[in-house]
Amino acid sequence: MKRDLLAKSLAQMGSKPLVAAEAGSKVDESSPRSLKSMSDVLSQVSAQAAQDVDVNEIGDSEIADRFDVSEGLDDLIESIRTSGQQLPALLRYRRGPGPRYEVVYGRRRIAACRVLGIKVKAYVKEMDHREALVSQALENSARLERSFIEQAIFATKLEDQGFTRAEIGDVLAVDKGTLSKLIGVARDVPDAVIYKIGAAHEAGRRPWLELRRLVKTENAPSDSSVLLLVPEEGTAAEKLSAVIDALQKVADAQQNAAESAAKGPSPAPLNKMPATSVAFRSKGQRLLIEVSDKKERGFINFVETQLERLYQEWKENHDAETVK
């Protein structure tokens, strides 16, 4: 039943050609020509009889689309122990030394069977690397609820493997704008920070977009400093929120410092003359005199009229001291 539903879902996902082909762009001859062709392959595979394969003969795929296969694994182990493995995995033949097969999809099923010490039920297909990646993306898109950041990392890995963004958008079933955000976050936020935070299934895309904004701001902390801001304890969503808060505080402090520097240093306090309402402050070539009592404003006028006399008196004394 599950196998039929999967084949039907994949066939529906593959009902239109790749966007790159629709646009008339050149596609590598080795690449899958359409989602329909790949879903047809998976439908044909699901129609075959699954084999019992020793888990020790299976190597992991080069590109994982889930951060942690152990998440919720206990439930799957118990399900397989009680009812058996309901949905086979898909493997492809490997070349060279090492395990005979490589997992295309079904990593958690294989992990559960490994814990149980039993063979895994799997389809085995001759597939090239690109076909395997598209098959992995299609099957998991039909079954799994990837978190935003898992989707983002997987998208960048597909791009690194030479897939066009049109192809990636189709196999992940996301539009151009969403794909741009996914890849932007995965490219700009340091990998070490992402993996220390975790998949964060409870968080949507907005916190990750905010984290990207903060790490891209001018004078943002270094990658290693950002990594230190990620808490060691808590859920992935809590870690994500904590590092965003910490980075925002750093950004606020920098902004406040910049604003203070632009305003210049605060002036020194006025020196109050004892038993008077007169206060003064001198700085460099300036002298400021203030009176706190309006009745004594005349003192300011008096000082103004006496400035020339005071200067001449100082000048004479200064010249006399210089001659000595």
N, C-alpha and C positions, 0 to 999 in steps of 0.2 A: 504493500500500500504506500509506504513512505517513498519507495523507489519510484513508483509511478508518479506520485505527486512531484518529486524532484525533477523527473524527466519532463513533465508537463510545464513546470515552472521555468526550467531552462529553455524549453522550446518557445515559450512566450517571450522570454527575455531576448531570444535570438530572432525575433520576427522582423528586424530591420537590419540593413547592412551597416557596416561601420561608417561613422561620420566621415572619416578620411576618404573612404571610397566614394561616398556620395559627393564629396567636394571635388573629386577627380584628382586628388593628390596621389603621388606614387607610393605604393606600399611594398615593402620587402616581400619577395616571393615566398620567403620562408615563414612569413607571419600568417596567422589565421585570417582568412578573407572576410569573415563575417561572424557575428555572434551566433547566427543560425547554424553555420557550419560546425562551430564548436559544440553547440548544444545538441546537434545531431550526433556528433561523436560521443558525447556523454550519454545520450539516449541509447546508442548502440552498445556502449559499454555496460549500461545498467541492464540491458537485455541479456547479457552473457551471464554465465554462472560464476559466482564468486569463488575464489580459491582460498584455502587455509594456508596462510603464509607465516613462517616463523618470524617473530618480531626482531630477532637478532640479525635477520637478513635485510632489514629496512633501514636506510639512512634518512636523515631529516632533509627537508627541502631547503634550498638556499635562501628562499624568501618566505618568512613567516608572516601571516596576516593577523596573528593574535600574539599579544605580549606574553601571556602566561597560560600554557595549556593545562596547568594544574588547577586553575580556578574552577571550582565546581566539579572537580574530577571524582571526588568521593561518591557523589550521586551517580555519576556515569558508571563507575566501577560496580556499585551495588546493583544498578539496573542490568548491566551485562551479566553479573553473577547470577541474578535472579531469572532474567528472561532471555539471556543470550544477546549477541550483537545483532541489532535489527538492521542497521544501515552499513553496508560495506564501505571500506576506504578505497581510494584509488591510488595505485602505484604505477610508476613507470620504470623501465629497465635503466640501470646505470651503466656507464662506461668506465672502464679502468678498475683499479684495485678498490677494495672495501666492500661494503654491503652490495648485494645483488640488485636491490630495488631502492628507489627514492620515493618518498611520500609526495603525492600531489595534493590530496586533501584527506582529512581524517586523522590528523595528528593526535587529537585527544582520544579517539577510539583506540589508536595504536598504543598510546600511553597507558590507557586503562587495561588493555590486554597484557601489556608488559607487567603491570603490577599483579595481575591475576595469574601470570605465568602460563597463558594460553596463546594459541595462534590467533591471528587476526584474520577476519574474513575481508578479502580485498579483490577488486578488479585489477588486472594487470594490463597495461596498454603501452605500446611503443609510441612515445611522444617526444617531440623536441622540446627544448627549454621554453620557448614562447608558448607553445600549445599547452604545456603543463601549467604555466602561470595563468593563462586565460581560463583554463579549466578550474583551477583553484579559486580564482576570483568569482567565476560564475556560480560554482557550487556553494561557496561560502556566502555569497550575496543572497542566495535563495534560502539559506538556513540560519546563518549567524547574524547576530546583532553586534557588529563591530562598534567600538566606541569611536568618537570623532578622531582621536589621536592615532588609534590603530589604523583607521582608514587612511589618515594622512601619511603615516609612515609607509604603508603598503603602496600608496599612490606614488610616492617618491622613488620607491624601489623599482616599481614598474617603469617609471620614467628613466631611471638609471640603466635599465635593461634595454632601452631603445624604443619603448612604446611611445607613440605620439599621444598628446593630450586628448585628442579625439578618441583614440582607442581606449585610453584609460577611463575617460568619462563614460564610455559605453559599457565597459566590462564592470565598472563599479556602480553604474546606474546613477550618476550624478551629473548635474549640469555644469556648464563651463565656469560660472561664477563660484559655485561651491568647490569645484576642483581646484581653482586658483587659490582659494582660502586654505584648503587642505594642504596643498603643496607649499604654500607660503609659510604656514606654521611649522611644518616639518623641516623646512630648509633653514628657518631663522632661529628657532628655539634649539639650543644645543641638545644633541642626542642624549648625552649623559643626564641632563636635567629631565628630559622626557621619560627616560627609562627609570630614573629614581622616583619620579612621581607615580608612574604606572598608567594603566589603561583608563582609569577614571570613568567607568561606565555611567556613573551617576551624573557626571558633568556633561553639558552640551558643548557647543562650539564656542560660545561667547567667552568663557574663561580662558580658553586657549588663545583666542584672538587677542584678548587683553594682555596675556602673558607675552605674546609676540610683540605687541606694541611697546611694552615696557622694556623688553630686552633690545629693542631697536632704537630707543631714544638716545639722544646725544648724551655722552658721558655715562651711559648705563654701566653697571658693574661688569667685570670680566666674566667669561663663561665659568671659570672656576669659582668665582665669588657667588655667582647665581646658584651654582650647585650647592654651596654651603648653606644657602638660605632655605633649601628644601628640608623640611623636618624628617627626622629618622622614623618617627612614629605617626600613626594615624592612617586613615583610608587615603586612597589616591586622590579623591575629591578634596579631602581636607588638606592634603599636602599642596595641591594645586592652589587652593584658596590662600594658604599661608604664604606661599612664595610670592603670589600676586600682591598681597598686603605688604609684605616686607619690601618688595621693589617699589611699590607706590610711596612708602615712607621715605625711601632713599630719594626718589624723584622729587617729592615735596620738599625735602631738606635742601636739595640742590637748588630748587627754584627759589626758596626763601633766601638762601645765601646769595644767589645772583641778584635778587631784588635789593637786598641790603647793600651789596657792593655798588649797585647802580645809584642808590641814594647817597652813598658816601658815608663816612663815619659820623656818628652822633656827636654834636658839639659838646665841649667840656662844660661842666656846670658853672654858673656865675659865682664869683667870689663876693660874699656879702661883707660890707664894711660894718664893723661892730657898732651897735647902738644907732644905726641910721637905716634909712630905707634905700640906700644906694648900694648897687651891686655892679660888678664889672667882670669882664673876661677879656683876656688878651691872647691872640694867637698869631704868631708870625708878625706880619706888618699891620695887624688890625687891633683895634681896641674898641670894645663894646661897653657902653655905660647905660645902666637902666635904673629908674627910680620907681619904686612900687607905690608911692604916694603921689597922687596927682598934684597935691599942693606944692610939692617940691620939684615940679617940672622946670621951674625957673633955674634950678641948679644946672640943668642941661644947657640952657641958654648961657648961663654964666661961664661954663666950661668952654663953650664955643667962642665967646668973646675973649677969653684968656689964652686961647691956644697959641696965638702969634707971640704973645709975651712969654709964655712958658717955653716955646720953642727957642726964642732968642736967648733966654736965660740958660736953657740946657746947652745951646750951641756955644755960648761963651765959656761955660764951665768945661765942656768937652774939649774945646780948643786949648784951654789953659792946661788941662790935664795932659793933652797930647804934647805940648811944649815941654813940660816937665820931664 
